[in-house]
Amino acid sequence: MISQNTVTKASVLARVKSSEFVVIGKLTIAVLTMVNGFKFTGESACIDEVNFDKQLSEEYSLGDALKKAIEFEAYLMQEKMYIDSMVVKTTASPLTA
């Protein structure tokens, strides 16, 4: 059984407000704006402009930005779990004899 303490691609995508793509020569930059206004960027580039495929480049740069967002969300979840565990430890009543 999988714990509810899991970050998934779907859970992160649900927090994306918008995405934009900027192409500069062989470089594509994806900008994800999260619902809280925070932005993640991702990049992709091809070796030869002749091989440039806009759709693939956007897909790869979006994947790079999502990877960063997933890592950040995982950190936030771990931090929340840590803080919650500390609150439980400090607010637990001592055993009485």
C-alpha positions as YAML, in Angstrom:
chain: A
units: angstrom
residues:
- id: 1
  name: MET
  ca: [0.00, 0.00, 0.00]
- id: 2
  name: ILE
  ca: [1.32, 3.45, -0.92]
- id: 3
  name: SER
  ca: [1.45, 6.12, 1.79]
- id: 4
  name: GLN
  ca: [-0.41, 9.38, 1.31]
- id: 5
  name: ASN
  ca: [2.98, 11.05, 1.83]
- id: 6
  name: THR
  ca: [3.83, 10.83, -1.85]
- id: 7
  name: VAL
  ca: [4.54, 13.44, -4.49]
- id: 8
  name: THR
  ca: [3.45, 12.45, -7.97]
- id: 9
  name: LYS
  ca: [3.67, 14.08, -11.36]
- id: 10
  name: ALA
  ca: [-0.12, 14.41, -11.31]
- id: 11
  name: SER
  ca: [-0.12, 16.11, -7.89]
- id: 12
  name: VAL
  ca: [2.46, 18.63, -9.08]
- id: 13
  name: LEU
  ca: [0.68, 19.23, -12.39]
- id: 14
  name: ALA
  ca: [-2.49, 19.99, -10.41]
- id: 15
  name: ARG
  ca: [-0.58, 22.87, -8.80]
- id: 16
  name: VAL
  ca: [0.57, 24.38, -12.11]
- id: 17
  name: LYS
  ca: [-1.32, 27.56, -12.98]
- id: 18
  name: SER
  ca: [0.30, 28.13, -16.38]
- id: 19
  name: SER
  ca: [3.24, 27.26, -18.60]
- id: 20
  name: GLU
  ca: [5.16, 29.29, -21.15]
- id: 21
  name: PHE
  ca: [7.90, 28.39, -23.59]
- id: 22
  name: VAL
  ca: [10.67, 30.62, -24.88]
- id: 23
  name: VAL
  ca: [12.82, 29.52, -27.82]
- id: 24
  name: ILE
  ca: [16.22, 31.11, -28.27]
- id: 25
  name: GLY
  ca: [18.00, 29.53, -31.21]
- id: 26
  name: LYS
  ca: [18.54, 25.87, -30.27]
- id: 27
  name: LEU
  ca: [17.48, 26.39, -26.64]
- id: 28
  name: THR
  ca: [13.93, 26.02, -25.33]
- id: 29
  name: ILE
  ca: [13.06, 27.25, -21.85]
- id: 30
  name: ALA
  ca: [9.86, 26.20, -20.10]
- id: 31
  name: VAL
  ca: [8.50, 28.41, -17.33]
- id: 32
  name: LEU
  ca: [5.96, 26.80, -15.01]
- id: 33
  name: THR
  ca: [4.00, 29.17, -12.81]
- id: 34
  name: MET
  ca: [2.56, 27.44, -9.78]
- id: 35
  name: VAL
  ca: [-0.78, 28.41, -8.21]
- id: 36
  name: ASN
  ca: [1.09, 30.34, -5.50]
- id: 37
  name: GLY
  ca: [3.06, 32.35, -8.09]
- id: 38
  name: PHE
  ca: [6.39, 30.51, -7.68]
- id: 39
  name: LYS
  ca: [8.11, 29.73, -10.98]
- id: 40
  name: PHE
  ca: [10.18, 26.73, -12.08]
- id: 41
  name: THR
  ca: [12.23, 26.68, -15.26]
- id: 42
  name: GLY
  ca: [13.39, 23.81, -17.41]
- id: 43
  name: GLU
  ca: [15.63, 23.71, -20.44]
- id: 44
  name: SER
  ca: [16.29, 21.61, -23.50]
- id: 45
  name: ALA
  ca: [18.57, 22.15, -26.45]
- id: 46
  name: CYS
  ca: [19.42, 20.40, -29.67]
- id: 47
  name: ILE
  ca: [22.86, 20.07, -31.21]
- id: 48
  name: ASP
  ca: [21.89, 21.08, -34.73]
- id: 49
  name: GLU
  ca: [19.10, 23.56, -35.53]
- id: 50
  name: VAL
  ca: [18.22, 21.40, -38.55]
- id: 51
  name: ASN
  ca: [17.03, 18.75, -36.06]
- id: 52
  name: PHE
  ca: [14.98, 21.20, -33.97]
- id: 53
  name: ASP
  ca: [11.51, 19.87, -33.19]
- id: 54
  name: LYS
  ca: [9.40, 22.44, -31.33]
- id: 55
  name: GLN
  ca: [7.02, 19.87, -29.85]
- id: 56
  name: LEU
  ca: [9.82, 17.62, -28.56]
- id: 57
  name: SER
  ca: [11.81, 20.56, -27.27]
- id: 58
  name: GLU
  ca: [8.81, 21.84, -25.30]
- id: 59
  name: GLU
  ca: [8.14, 18.32, -23.98]
- id: 60
  name: TYR
  ca: [11.75, 17.92, -22.78]
- id: 61
  name: SER
  ca: [11.98, 21.40, -21.21]
- id: 62
  name: LEU
  ca: [8.62, 20.88, -19.49]
- id: 63
  name: GLY
  ca: [9.86, 17.54, -18.13]
- id: 64
  name: ASP
  ca: [12.98, 19.27, -16.78]
- id: 65
  name: ALA
  ca: [10.88, 21.95, -15.04]
- id: 66
  name: LEU
  ca: [8.52, 19.33, -13.61]
- id: 67
  name: LYS
  ca: [11.46, 17.34, -12.23]
- id: 68
  name: LYS
  ca: [12.58, 20.43, -10.33]
- id: 69
  name: ALA
  ca: [9.05, 21.08, -9.05]
- id: 70
  name: ILE
  ca: [8.65, 17.45, -7.93]
- id: 71
  name: GLU
  ca: [11.94, 17.60, -6.00]
- id: 72
  name: PHE
  ca: [10.87, 20.83, -4.33]
- id: 73
  name: GLU
  ca: [7.43, 19.47, -3.43]
- id: 74
  name: ALA
  ca: [9.08, 16.34, -1.98]
- id: 75
  name: TYR
  ca: [11.33, 18.52, 0.17]
- id: 76
  name: LEU
  ca: [8.34, 20.52, 1.40]
- id: 77
  name: MET
  ca: [6.44, 17.34, 2.25]
- id: 78
  name: GLN
  ca: [9.43, 15.91, 4.13]
- id: 79
  name: GLU
  ca: [9.83, 19.19, 6.05]
- id: 80
  name: LYS
  ca: [6.13, 19.17, 6.98]
- id: 81
  name: MET
  ca: [6.41, 15.57, 8.19]
- id: 82
  name: TYR
  ca: [9.47, 16.50, 10.27]
- id: 83
  name: ILE
  ca: [7.77, 19.53, 11.82]
- id: 84
  name: ASP
  ca: [4.62, 17.52, 12.53]
- id: 85
  name: SER
  ca: [6.70, 14.83, 14.26]
- id: 86
  name: MET
  ca: [8.46, 17.45, 16.39]
- id: 87
  name: VAL
  ca: [5.13, 18.99, 17.42]
- id: 88
  name: VAL
  ca: [3.87, 15.58, 18.49]
- id: 89
  name: LYS
  ca: [7.05, 14.98, 20.53]
- id: 90
  name: THR
  ca: [6.92, 18.36, 22.26]
- id: 91
  name: THR
  ca: [3.19, 18.35, 22.97]
- id: 92
  name: ALA
  ca: [2.88, 14.76, 24.16]
- id: 93
  name: SER
  ca: [1.98, 14.57, 27.84]
- id: 94
  name: PRO
  ca: [4.56, 12.86, 30.04]
- id: 95
  name: LEU
  ca: [3.62, 9.55, 31.59]
- id: 96
  name: THR
  ca: [2.72, 9.77, 35.22]
- id: 97
  name: ALA
  ca: [3.51, 7.10, 37.78]
...
